[in-house]
Amino acid sequence: MRILVIEDEAKTAAYLRKGLREAGYTVEHAADGAEGHHLASTSPFDVILCDVMLPGLDGVECVRRLRAEGVPTPVIFLTAKDTVEDRVTGLDAGGDDYLVKPFSFTELLARIRTQLRRGPSPVPDLFRAGDLTVDPVRHTVVRGKTAISLTQKEFSLLLLLIRRKGEVLSRTVIAEQVWDMNFDSDTNVVDVAIRRLRSKIDDPFDQPLVHTVRGVGYVLRDPQ
């Protein structure tokens, strides 16, 4: 699932990117309304999180333009403006929900799941590959009848792989989504994390799920 965060405040944007990626979402970020409008109108997203007070093109006008152009992506406004008039303005512009800052990240995730359930492609409660089951809400991993304990980063890595099952992911994409970092070819953090993940979800079992595509990256596939 791809989420677009339109937020100009650097700390808030970093907080959202980190939390959403740890929850297994693919995140793109725009620092102003014009950039957010461009990304939302040219690339598919499942949910947009949009601040109201943005430099240049404000969030309400950004969403109003997207709706006029026929972009149906659900929008959750994030803002410190909490009057009834502000909320009505945002919803009338085409917003689907309105969350006032400061907010609970758990509540934000719940509201995102609500929007995903309303869309044409509901977010699944569980992700499966062969006999592996990952529950992103309860943060549990089971293979066959064996419960597997993962660190937070290992869980985020597995969730990214299983959400995009069958898709070969480069080390750069994995590093950006799991560690929120630009990949350095001299850094083996992704390879080390993959090895540790395999030692828990693959090595004790007969059929491997995580595979290396030489020169490209890694992919999680159903067993043959």
Backbone torsions as a table, in degrees:
resi	resn	phi	psi	omega
1	MET	NA	133.5	-176.1
2	ARG	-107.2	129.9	179.4
3	ILE	-120.6	134.4	175.4
4	LEU	-103.2	123.8	176.6
5	VAL	-104.8	117.3	176.8
6	ILE	-107.8	101.8	-171.8
7	GLU	-153.4	127.4	-176.3
8	ASP	-91.9	-19.5	-178.6
9	GLU	-81.0	118.7	-169.0
10	ALA	-60.7	-44.2	-177.8
11	LYS	-65.9	-41.4	178.4
12	THR	-64.6	-42.6	179.7
13	ALA	-62.6	-43.3	179.5
14	ALA	-64.2	-41.1	178.2
15	TYR	-60.8	-45.1	-179.9
16	LEU	-67.0	-44.5	179.8
17	ARG	-59.4	-47.3	-178.0
18	LYS	-61.6	-50.6	-177.3
19	GLY	-64.6	-42.3	-178.6
20	LEU	-68.6	-38.2	178.4
21	ARG	-68.6	-37.1	175.9
22	GLU	-65.6	-26.4	176.8
23	ALA	-83.4	-0.9	173.4
24	GLY	98.2	7.1	-179.3
25	TYR	-91.2	151.3	170.4
26	THR	-87.5	129.8	-171.4
27	VAL	-123.9	132.4	168.6
28	GLU	-114.8	150.3	-176.6
29	HIS	-128.6	136.6	172.1
30	ALA	-123.1	136.4	-174.3
31	ALA	-93.0	-3.6	176.8
32	ASP	-152.5	170.2	-175.2
33	GLY	-66.0	-37.6	-178.6
34	ALA	-64.5	-45.3	178.5
35	GLU	-65.5	-40.9	178.8
36	GLY	-62.0	-42.6	177.5
37	HIS	-61.1	-43.7	179.8
38	HIS	-60.8	-48.7	-178.6
39	LEU	-63.9	-44.3	-176.4
40	ALA	-67.6	-28.9	-177.7
41	SER	-89.8	-12.0	-177.4
42	THR	-116.5	-12.2	-179.3
43	SER	-132.6	147.5	-179.9
44	PRO	-79.5	133.1	174.0
45	PHE	-130.7	156.3	179.2
46	ASP	-91.9	-30.8	177.4
47	VAL	-149.1	145.5	173.4
48	ILE	-116.7	129.1	171.1
49	LEU	-104.2	119.9	-170.6
50	CYS	-129.7	122.2	171.9
51	ASP	-69.5	151.4	179.0
52	VAL	-84.3	-47.1	-177.2
53	MET	-87.2	97.6	-179.2
54	LEU	-124.1	150.1	176.8
55	PRO	-68.0	144.1	-179.7
56	GLY	73.8	-112.0	179.2
57	LEU	-78.9	115.2	-177.3
58	ASP	-75.6	166.9	-173.5
59	GLY	-61.8	-40.6	-179.1
60	VAL	-63.4	-45.1	179.7
61	GLU	-68.2	-35.8	177.0
62	CYS	-58.4	-48.1	-178.7
63	VAL	-69.4	-38.8	178.2
64	ARG	-58.4	-41.4	179.4
65	ARG	-67.9	-40.0	178.7
66	LEU	-61.3	-43.1	179.7
67	ARG	-65.7	-39.2	178.3
68	ALA	-63.6	-28.3	179.2
69	GLU	-88.3	-0.3	176.8
70	GLY	86.7	15.6	177.8
71	VAL	-79.3	117.7	-172.9
72	PRO	-94.3	0.5	-173.5
73	THR	-54.8	130.7	177.7
74	PRO	-59.1	139.0	-178.8
75	VAL	-121.6	128.8	171.4
76	ILE	-111.0	116.7	176.6
77	PHE	-78.1	135.9	174.4
78	LEU	-117.5	119.9	-174.3
79	THR	-159.2	156.9	174.7
80	ALA	-85.8	-9.5	-179.4
81	LYS	-83.1	115.2	-169.4
82	ASP	-122.8	18.2	177.5
83	THR	-76.6	158.8	178.1
84	VAL	-59.5	-40.2	179.6
85	GLU	-61.1	-41.4	178.4
86	ASP	-62.1	-44.1	-178.7
87	ARG	-64.7	-44.4	179.6
88	VAL	-61.4	-41.2	178.9
89	THR	-60.6	-45.0	179.9
90	GLY	-64.9	-43.3	-179.6
91	LEU	-68.8	-39.1	178.1
92	ASP	-66.3	-27.3	179.1
93	ALA	-75.1	-11.9	179.0
94	GLY	121.5	4.8	176.3
95	GLY	-70.3	152.1	-179.8
96	ASP	-102.9	-21.4	179.6
97	ASP	-156.2	166.8	-172.3
98	TYR	-146.6	116.0	-177.1
99	LEU	-120.6	125.2	-174.8
100	VAL	-89.2	133.4	175.7
101	LYS	-77.1	145.8	-9.2
102	PRO	-74.9	149.2	-176.0
103	PHE	-130.0	160.8	175.0
104	SER	-78.8	130.8	179.7
105	PHE	-65.2	-33.5	177.0
106	THR	-61.2	-40.8	178.0
107	GLU	-66.5	-39.6	177.8
108	LEU	-59.5	-45.6	179.0
109	LEU	-60.3	-40.7	179.1
110	ALA	-63.1	-40.0	-180.0
111	ARG	-69.6	-35.3	175.3
112	ILE	-63.5	-45.9	178.9
113	ARG	-60.4	-36.9	178.1
114	THR	-62.2	-44.7	179.3
115	GLN	-65.6	-37.4	178.9
116	LEU	-66.3	-37.2	178.5
117	ARG	-66.7	-29.2	-179.5
118	ARG	-78.4	-20.1	-176.7
119	GLY	-79.3	178.8	-178.0
120	PRO	-70.7	-18.7	-179.1
121	SER	-125.1	84.0	-177.3
122	PRO	-58.7	144.6	177.8
123	VAL	-73.9	128.9	-179.0
124	PRO	-69.7	149.2	176.7
125	ASP	-72.0	-33.0	-178.1
126	LEU	-130.1	151.1	173.6
127	PHE	-115.5	136.3	-176.0
128	ARG	-131.4	145.7	171.0
129	ALA	-145.2	111.7	-174.0
130	GLY	59.4	-126.6	179.3
131	ASP	-96.0	13.2	177.8
132	LEU	-94.0	131.6	178.0
133	THR	-126.5	129.2	179.1
134	VAL	-119.3	126.0	178.3
135	ASP	-108.2	105.0	-176.0
136	PRO	-71.0	-22.7	-179.7
137	VAL	-79.8	-48.2	-179.7
138	ARG	-85.5	-7.8	176.5
139	HIS	62.5	43.7	-179.2
140	THR	-120.2	151.6	177.8
141	VAL	-132.9	129.6	179.3
142	VAL	-134.5	133.2	172.1
143	ARG	-120.7	119.8	-171.6
144	GLY	64.2	-116.8	176.1
145	LYS	-111.9	11.3	-176.3
146	THR	-100.6	120.8	174.4
147	ALA	-78.4	135.7	-175.4
148	ILE	-117.4	128.6	179.4
149	SER	-94.4	125.1	179.3
150	LEU	-122.9	151.1	171.0
151	THR	-71.0	170.4	-179.5
152	GLN	-60.0	-43.7	-179.3
153	LYS	-69.6	-38.8	177.5
154	GLU	-62.3	-39.8	178.6
155	PHE	-66.0	-43.0	178.2
156	SER	-61.6	-40.6	178.4
157	LEU	-64.0	-47.2	179.8
158	LEU	-63.2	-41.2	-179.0
159	LEU	-63.7	-40.0	176.1
160	LEU	-61.3	-46.5	-178.2
161	LEU	-64.1	-42.5	-174.9
162	ILE	-78.8	-30.3	174.4
163	ARG	-63.8	-33.1	-177.9
164	ARG	-112.0	40.2	-178.7
165	LYS	-52.5	133.2	179.8
166	GLY	88.1	-10.1	-179.6
167	GLU	-100.7	128.2	178.6
168	VAL	-76.9	122.0	-177.7
169	LEU	-107.1	128.8	178.7
170	SER	-72.2	162.2	176.2
171	ARG	-61.4	-34.0	179.9
172	THR	-63.8	-46.8	179.8
173	VAL	-62.5	-43.8	-179.3
174	ILE	-63.0	-44.6	-179.5
175	ALA	-63.2	-41.1	-179.8
176	GLU	-65.5	-42.1	-173.8
177	GLN	-80.7	-35.2	-175.4
178	VAL	-93.6	-39.2	-176.8
179	TRP	-108.2	-4.1	-178.4
180	ASP	53.7	47.0	-178.0
181	MET	-137.6	153.8	172.7
182	ASN	-79.7	132.1	-174.0
183	PHE	-73.4	130.7	175.3
184	ASP	-105.8	125.3	-175.7
185	SER	-60.8	-18.4	178.5
186	ASP	-87.9	-2.5	-178.2
187	THR	-102.0	128.1	-177.7
188	ASN	-105.4	24.8	-176.6
189	VAL	-58.6	-38.9	-179.0
190	VAL	-67.9	-45.4	-179.2
191	ASP	-62.5	-41.6	179.1
192	VAL	-63.9	-43.7	-179.5
193	ALA	-64.9	-38.9	177.8
194	ILE	-63.2	-43.5	179.1
195	ARG	-60.5	-42.7	179.8
196	ARG	-66.4	-39.2	178.2
197	LEU	-65.2	-44.2	178.4
198	ARG	-60.8	-36.2	-178.7
199	SER	-63.1	-21.0	-178.8
200	LYS	-100.9	-40.1	-174.5
201	ILE	-102.1	-13.2	-177.5
202	ASP	-116.8	-51.5	-171.0
203	ASP	-56.3	-39.3	-179.0
204	PRO	-77.0	-0.7	-173.4
205	PHE	-121.8	164.9	-173.1
206	ASP	-72.4	-40.0	-173.8
207	GLN	-113.7	122.6	178.7
208	PRO	-73.2	149.2	177.8
209	LEU	-110.1	-33.0	-178.6
210	VAL	-95.9	126.3	-175.4
211	HIS	-124.7	148.5	176.0
212	THR	-93.4	131.2	171.5
213	VAL	-107.8	103.7	-170.5
214	ARG	-56.9	132.3	179.2
215	GLY	78.9	-1.8	-177.9
216	VAL	-123.3	-61.5	-177.9
217	GLY	166.0	-135.9	-174.5
218	TYR	-133.9	154.0	179.6
219	VAL	-145.1	142.5	173.0
220	LEU	-105.4	125.9	-177.7
221	ARG	-128.1	154.1	169.3
222	ASP	-63.5	147.0	178.6
223	PRO	-63.9	149.0	-179.8
224	GLN	-70.5	NA	NA
